[in-house]
Amino acid sequence: MGKPCPMPLLMLKKALKKSPDQSLLLKSSDPHSQQDVSRYCQIHQLNCEMRKISDSEFHYLIES
C-alpha cells in the first residue's frame, strides 16, 4: 500500500521467490497494479483473484 507501480509487482516477485509454493495476498493502492499484476500472473501461470476494495485499495490473492 502507498507504493506506485512497479513496486507492488517487484514486491510480488520477491515474495514468490522466497515462498514459491504458498498463497500470497498482495495489497496495493495503485490502480495500475490491476493490469500489471494480472498480466504477470497470466504469463507465469499463477492463479490470481483480484478484489477491488475501494478506488484506492486492491487485493490480489495469488496462488501457484
Residue frames relative to the residue before (quaternion, step in Angstrom):
aa qw qx qy qz dx dy dz
M 1.0000 0.0000 0.0000 0.0000 0.00 0.00 0.00
G 0.8114 0.2861 -0.2116 0.4636 3.54 -1.08 0.79
K 0.6577 0.4736 -0.3162 0.4932 3.59 1.24 0.07
P 0.3913 -0.7296 0.5082 0.2370 3.61 -0.80 0.98
C 0.5985 -0.5295 0.4457 0.4035 3.55 -1.25 0.40
P 0.5907 -0.1101 -0.7949 -0.0843 1.58 -2.13 1.27
M 0.3129 0.7923 -0.4901 0.1847 3.65 1.17 0.19
P 0.6450 0.5022 -0.3648 0.4457 3.69 0.81 -0.74
L 0.6584 0.5087 -0.3040 0.4640 3.56 1.01 -0.82
L 0.6525 0.5042 -0.3129 0.4713 3.59 0.96 -0.82
M 0.6432 0.5093 -0.3184 0.4748 3.58 1.03 -0.76
L 0.6184 0.5325 -0.3365 0.4699 3.60 1.07 -0.71
K 0.6486 0.5186 -0.3196 0.4563 3.59 0.88 -0.91
K 0.6608 0.5094 -0.3010 0.4618 3.58 0.93 -0.90
A 0.6693 0.4969 -0.2962 0.4662 3.59 0.93 -0.88
L 0.6471 0.5171 -0.3210 0.4591 3.60 1.02 -0.75
K 0.6339 0.5148 -0.3370 0.4686 3.60 1.04 -0.68
K 0.6742 0.5083 -0.2823 0.4554 3.55 1.02 -0.85
S 0.8004 0.0701 0.0066 0.5953 3.60 1.01 -0.86
P 0.0945 -0.8726 0.4761 0.0542 3.61 0.48 1.17
D 0.7648 0.3723 -0.2058 0.4839 3.63 1.04 -0.59
Q 0.5771 0.5846 -0.3789 0.4261 3.58 1.16 0.45
S 0.4894 -0.6016 0.5309 0.3415 3.54 -1.28 0.38
L 0.1402 -0.7927 0.5907 0.0549 3.54 -1.03 0.84
L 0.2039 -0.7336 0.6323 0.1435 3.53 -1.17 0.65
L 0.0918 -0.7840 0.6139 0.0098 3.54 -0.63 1.20
K 0.1140 -0.7755 0.6191 0.0478 3.56 -0.87 1.00
S 0.0107 0.8075 -0.5869 0.0574 3.55 -0.83 1.01
S 0.2977 -0.7380 0.5780 0.1808 3.52 -1.20 0.63
D 0.5892 0.5804 -0.3566 0.4345 3.59 1.29 -0.13
P 0.3937 -0.7417 0.4851 0.2440 3.65 -0.55 1.08
H 0.5985 0.5657 -0.3661 0.4332 3.62 1.15 -0.45
S 0.5237 0.6418 -0.4150 0.3762 3.59 1.19 -0.31
Q 0.5311 0.6387 -0.4137 0.3726 3.60 1.12 -0.53
Q 0.7169 0.4342 -0.2445 0.4875 3.55 0.80 -1.02
D 0.6779 0.5147 -0.3000 0.4307 3.59 0.85 -0.95
V 0.7033 0.4578 -0.2705 0.4718 3.58 0.79 -1.01
S 0.6468 0.5218 -0.3234 0.4526 3.60 0.93 -0.86
R 0.6704 0.4936 -0.2973 0.4675 3.58 0.91 -0.91
Y 0.6376 0.5283 -0.3263 0.4560 3.59 0.94 -0.87
C 0.6785 0.4911 -0.2920 0.4617 3.58 0.88 -0.94
Q 0.6348 0.5260 -0.3296 0.4601 3.57 1.00 -0.77
I 0.6676 0.5045 -0.3002 0.4579 3.59 0.87 -0.93
H 0.7671 0.3571 -0.1804 0.5016 3.59 0.98 -0.87
Q 0.4437 -0.7368 0.4173 0.2935 3.57 1.32 0.39
L 0.3736 0.6873 -0.5144 0.3514 3.54 0.84 1.09
N 0.4272 -0.6638 0.5414 0.2895 3.57 -1.07 0.69
C 0.0024 0.8050 -0.5911 0.0503 3.55 -0.85 0.99
E 0.0647 -0.7745 0.6291 0.0113 3.53 -0.77 1.09
M 0.1506 -0.8057 0.5708 0.0486 3.56 -0.58 1.20
R 0.0472 -0.7745 0.6306 0.0158 3.53 -1.05 0.85
K 0.2672 -0.7489 0.5884 0.1469 3.55 -0.78 1.08
I 0.2454 -0.7878 0.5543 0.1091 3.55 -0.49 1.22
S 0.7516 -0.1395 0.1161 0.6342 3.57 1.04 -0.86
D 0.7194 -0.4214 0.3045 0.4606 3.58 -1.25 -0.10
S 0.7785 0.2858 -0.1584 0.5358 3.58 1.20 -0.37
E 0.7183 0.3508 -0.2705 0.5365 3.59 1.15 0.52
F 0.0007 0.7923 -0.6054 0.0757 3.51 -0.77 1.18
H 0.1445 -0.7784 0.6069 0.0700 3.57 -0.94 0.89
Y 0.1018 -0.7775 0.6198 0.0313 3.55 -1.04 0.87
L 0.1521 -0.7424 0.6458 0.0927 3.55 -0.85 1.01
I 0.0546 -0.8234 0.5631 -0.0437 3.55 -0.50 1.25
E 0.0086 -0.7920 0.6085 -0.0496 3.53 -0.86 1.10
S 0.3720 -0.7294 0.5290 0.2230 3.54 -1.02 0.80
